[in-house]
């Protein structure tokens, strides 16, 4: 006997955890949207990307590649025994891989005019400037100029590119078009 609130399966009873797969299959059979996957974003005609935004995306990709190279150097140093501890060097390499993936994700978000990408890029590059200041020549080492000039130049370049009027106008227009498309699709 099936009482209200019981399922149609033999023996009745409430839904068990894990029944979401069965419910999802039934939704698909009925042609309903998925309950576990987000709805597709509506197609949006994004504005043309100004050279300043393209430059910002390229700068984020360069930063991601630099972090990948650093991770590779840490792994190589650990495997050849030239470093202090294999465990700490592998840990650093994993951290740099994660940061590199973040840089590639931010670059992708900037390219697609995602709302979260602009503040993430600005925050990262401000942190990059703090890092450059902390390793300036004479503080960390006498020969560590590349550790100072690389982050300093890329950080300043990125911040300037992000706040150029052409970038701000295009980004605001891209966000406006995405918001309008989302409201039409909702």
Protein Blocks (a to p, Z undefined) as FASTA:
>chain_A
ZZehiafbehiaaddehilmmmmmmmmmnopacfkbccdddddddddddfklmmmmmmmm
mmmmmmmmmmmmmmmmmmnopamblklmmmmmmmmmmmmmmmmmmmmmmmnopaklmmmm
mmmmmmmmmmmmmmgghklpmklmmmmmmmmmmmmmmmmmmmgmklmmmmmmmmmmmmmm
mmmmZZ
